[in-house]
């Protein structure tokens, strides 16, 4: 298991991929703002413009506590014209 030391105690982290579909270009700065807030946990990201459908596809690899992954996914997914879902690493016992 991976742990992150926070305020004198260890918190289990998980690796996840957050998939983001952007249909509203006005949401892009808000997505960037959220990703910047969680940048300490982000392993990497990739953005692909899909011109044929006039959307953007973003994948974000992250290693963070579950609450941070859920918070980031939720904040992005609540933006107008944006869908976001997370796929998690299976927990290691």
Beta strands, then each sheet from edge to edge (+ up, - down):
strand 1: 2-6
strand 2: 9-22
strand 3: 42-50
strand 4: 55-64
strand 5: 82-88
sheet 1: 1+ 2- 4+ 3-
sheet 2: 1+ 2- 5+
end
